[in-house]
Amino acid sequence: MGDWGVAPWDNDYAADWYHHLFKQTKLAEYIGETLQLNVEEHADTIRAAAHILGCLGRVYIWPGERLSSDLSLAVIKLKEIKNQFQEDGYSDDLIAELDKEIAALEQRNRY
């Protein structure tokens, strides 16, 4: 097995498995389509899609040609959601959680 790290995705077999997973399920495409929805109507759905991206949006897992653009779009959409929620008077706890989600995606997109 070609290992290059200690994470569960840092080897040849796992990378191949993820490739097949995304090819068969079209998960990345579905997430990408969801991230393009209108924030005013689909904030919760977009946030759910961004969460999956936050969990799986890594090199060797997420399709490489989409990773950076999907992460960038998720950050943009979560910032829009945060602004909308602030305007609508949502709780400070929810806004703080959105800040954490945004920061995690921004950090992931640096690599």
C-alpha positions as CSV (number, residue, x, y, z in Angstrom):
1,M,0.0,0.0,0.0
2,G,1.3,3.4,-0.9
3,D,1.0,5.4,2.3
4,W,2.1,9.1,2.5
5,G,0.6,10.1,5.8
6,V,-1.3,8.8,8.8
7,A,-4.8,10.0,8.0
8,P,-7.4,7.4,6.7
9,W,-7.2,9.1,3.3
10,D,-3.4,9.2,3.0
11,N,-2.8,6.1,1.0
12,D,-3.4,4.8,-2.5
13,Y,-6.2,2.4,-1.7
14,A,-8.2,5.0,0.2
15,A,-7.7,7.7,-2.5
16,D,-8.9,5.2,-5.1
17,W,-11.9,4.3,-3.0
18,Y,-12.9,8.0,-2.5
19,H,-12.5,8.6,-6.2
20,H,-14.9,5.8,-7.0
21,L,-17.3,7.0,-4.2
22,F,-17.6,10.4,-5.7
23,K,-17.8,9.1,-9.3
24,Q,-20.6,6.7,-8.5
25,T,-22.6,9.0,-6.2
26,K,-22.0,12.3,-7.8
27,L,-21.9,13.7,-4.3
28,A,-19.6,16.6,-5.2
29,E,-21.9,17.7,-8.0
30,Y,-24.9,17.5,-5.7
31,I,-23.1,19.6,-3.0
32,G,-22.0,22.1,-5.7
33,E,-25.5,22.5,-7.0
34,T,-26.8,23.0,-3.4
35,L,-24.2,25.6,-2.7
36,Q,-25.5,27.6,-5.7
37,L,-29.0,27.9,-4.3
38,N,-30.5,31.1,-3.1
39,V,-29.5,31.9,0.5
40,E,-32.8,33.5,1.4
41,E,-34.8,30.4,0.5
42,H,-32.3,27.6,1.2
43,A,-30.0,28.7,4.1
44,D,-30.4,25.6,6.1
45,T,-29.8,23.3,3.1
46,I,-26.8,25.3,2.0
47,R,-25.4,25.1,5.5
48,A,-25.9,21.3,5.5
49,A,-24.1,21.0,2.2
50,A,-21.2,23.1,3.5
51,H,-21.0,20.9,6.5
52,I,-20.5,17.8,4.3
53,L,-17.8,19.7,2.4
54,G,-16.2,20.6,5.7
55,C,-16.0,17.0,6.6
56,L,-14.9,15.5,3.3
57,G,-13.4,18.5,1.5
58,R,-9.8,17.4,1.6
59,V,-7.1,16.6,-0.9
60,Y,-7.3,12.9,-1.9
61,I,-11.0,12.7,-0.8
62,W,-12.9,15.5,-2.7
63,P,-12.5,15.6,-6.5
64,G,-9.3,17.7,-6.9
65,E,-10.6,19.8,-9.8
66,R,-13.6,21.0,-7.7
67,L,-12.1,21.3,-4.2
68,S,-10.9,24.9,-4.2
69,S,-13.9,26.3,-6.0
70,D,-16.4,24.4,-3.8
71,L,-14.7,25.5,-0.6
72,S,-14.6,29.1,-1.8
73,L,-18.3,29.0,-2.8
74,A,-19.2,27.5,0.6
75,V,-17.4,30.3,2.4
76,I,-19.2,32.9,0.4
77,K,-22.6,31.3,1.0
78,L,-22.0,30.9,4.7
79,K,-21.0,34.5,5.0
80,E,-24.3,35.5,3.3
81,I,-26.2,33.2,5.6
82,K,-24.4,34.8,8.6
83,N,-25.3,38.3,7.4
84,Q,-28.9,37.3,6.9
85,F,-29.2,35.6,10.3
86,Q,-27.6,38.6,12.0
87,E,-30.1,40.9,10.3
88,D,-33.0,38.6,11.3
89,G,-31.8,38.7,15.0
90,Y,-30.7,35.0,15.3
91,S,-28.9,34.1,18.5
92,D,-25.3,35.0,19.2
93,D,-24.5,31.3,19.6
94,L,-25.7,30.5,16.1
95,I,-23.7,33.4,14.7
96,A,-20.6,32.2,16.6
97,E,-21.1,28.7,15.2
98,L,-21.3,30.1,11.7
99,D,-18.0,31.9,12.3
100,K,-16.4,28.6,13.3
101,E,-17.7,26.9,10.2
102,I,-16.5,29.7,7.9
103,A,-13.0,29.7,9.5
104,A,-12.7,26.0,9.2
105,L,-13.5,26.1,5.5
106,E,-11.2,29.0,4.9
107,Q,-8.4,27.2,6.6
108,R,-9.1,24.1,4.5
109,N,-8.9,26.1,1.3
110,R,-5.4,27.3,2.1
111,Y,-4.0,23.9,1.4
